[in-house]
Structure formats: structure tokens, C-alpha cells
């Protein structure tokens, strides 16, 4: 593996970790009883982080792994 592939792999794992943390936060929010209705922006941001982290993280990991 070249240095570029290693950097891409590390960035991919970082994005995947970010997406996983965001998914966990969405899950925790879903199981708790909502007492306020002011968190719509935060939930939308967490969904965006989850999707971006999951999709781009997996694509970068796939790109960096040896074939």
C-alpha cells in the first residue's frame, strides 16, 4: 500500500467512526421519551453526519484496500 492509500484508509475509518457515533446518538434520541420539540435541527444534522460518514467512509475504505 502506498502512503496515499493509507491516508485514504485512515480518513475512511474516521468518517465511518463519525457516522457510527452519529447513528448511536440518533438511536439514543429515539429510545428516550421526547419532552421538547426543539431538537429537529440537531436530529437532521445527526442524520446527515450518519449518511455522509457511512457512505463516504465505506467508499474510501473500499478504494484504499488492496485488490
FILOVO-759442 format. One record per residue (C-alpha): residue in three letters; x, y negated, z negated. Coordinates in steps of 0.001 Angstrom, whole numbers, plus 500000, padded with zeros to 6 digits. Example, Ala and Ser with C-alpha at 12.3 -4.5 7.8 and 13.67 -1.06 7.14 Angstrom:
% residues 2
<residu Ala | px 512300 | py 504500 | pz 492200>
<residu Ser | px 513670 | py 501060 | pz 492860>
***
This chain:
% residues 67
<residu Unk | px 500000 | py 500000 | pz 500000>
<residu Unk | px 501204 | py 496545 | pz 500831>
<residu Unk | px 501139 | py 493627 | pz 498405>
<residu Unk | px 498179 | py 492153 | pz 500273>
<residu Unk | px 496158 | py 495345 | pz 499826>
<residu Unk | px 496999 | py 495454 | pz 496119>
<residu Unk | px 495846 | py 491841 | pz 495673>
<residu Unk | px 492626 | py 492564 | pz 497586>
<residu Unk | px 492072 | py 495657 | pz 495414>
<residu Unk | px 492543 | py 493654 | pz 492206>
<residu Unk | px 490163 | py 490941 | pz 493408>
<residu Unk | px 487639 | py 493638 | pz 494359>
<residu Unk | px 487812 | py 495195 | pz 490899>
<residu Unk | px 487460 | py 491734 | pz 489349>
<residu Unk | px 484335 | py 490995 | pz 491382>
<residu Unk | px 482920 | py 494412 | pz 490549>
<residu Unk | px 483540 | py 493754 | pz 486843>
<residu Unk | px 481852 | py 490355 | pz 487128>
<residu Unk | px 478865 | py 491954 | pz 488816>
<residu Unk | px 478705 | py 494661 | pz 486156>
<residu Unk | px 478742 | py 492125 | pz 483318>
<residu Unk | px 476017 | py 490141 | pz 485035>
<residu Unk | px 473937 | py 493274 | pz 485549>
<residu Unk | px 474319 | py 494121 | pz 481867>
<residu Unk | px 473172 | py 490599 | pz 480922>
<residu Unk | px 470120 | py 490954 | pz 483198>
<residu Unk | px 469330 | py 494304 | pz 481574>
<residu Unk | px 469650 | py 492867 | pz 478062>
<residu Unk | px 467368 | py 489986 | pz 479005>
<residu Unk | px 464812 | py 492397 | pz 480456>
<residu Unk | px 464552 | py 494543 | pz 477329>
<residu Unk | px 464233 | py 491680 | pz 474853>
<residu Unk | px 460880 | py 490025 | pz 474344>
<residu Unk | px 460940 | py 486630 | pz 476066>
<residu Unk | px 459998 | py 483836 | pz 473702>
<residu Unk | px 460732 | py 480924 | pz 476036>
<residu Unk | px 460143 | py 480275 | pz 479714>
<residu Unk | px 463187 | py 478041 | pz 480298>
<residu Unk | px 465635 | py 480732 | pz 481429>
<residu Unk | px 464629 | py 481080 | pz 485085>
<residu Unk | px 467738 | py 479277 | pz 486346>
<residu Unk | px 470028 | py 481446 | pz 484233>
<residu Unk | px 468364 | py 484630 | pz 485449>
<residu Unk | px 468656 | py 483530 | pz 489083>
<residu Unk | px 472354 | py 482783 | pz 488539>
<residu Unk | px 472903 | py 486198 | pz 486954>
<residu Unk | px 471151 | py 487927 | pz 489875>
<residu Unk | px 473336 | py 486009 | pz 492336>
<residu Unk | px 476514 | py 486939 | pz 490426>
<residu Unk | px 475356 | py 490547 | pz 490261>
<residu Unk | px 474714 | py 490813 | pz 494001>
<residu Unk | px 477849 | py 488920 | pz 495047>
<residu Unk | px 480037 | py 490861 | pz 492641>
<residu Unk | px 478593 | py 494213 | pz 493611>
<residu Unk | px 478591 | py 493758 | pz 497382>
<residu Unk | px 481873 | py 491907 | pz 497858>
<residu Unk | px 483645 | py 493897 | pz 495150>
<residu Unk | px 482783 | py 497219 | pz 496777>
<residu Unk | px 483654 | py 495938 | pz 500263>
<residu Unk | px 487054 | py 494643 | pz 499123>
<residu Unk | px 487818 | py 497873 | pz 497282>
<residu Unk | px 486854 | py 499881 | pz 500370>
<residu Unk | px 489028 | py 497625 | pz 502532>
<residu Unk | px 492065 | py 497943 | pz 500249>
<residu Unk | px 492029 | py 501678 | pz 499653>
<residu Unk | px 494315 | py 503749 | pz 501848>
<residu Unk | px 492625 | py 505534 | pz 504697>
***
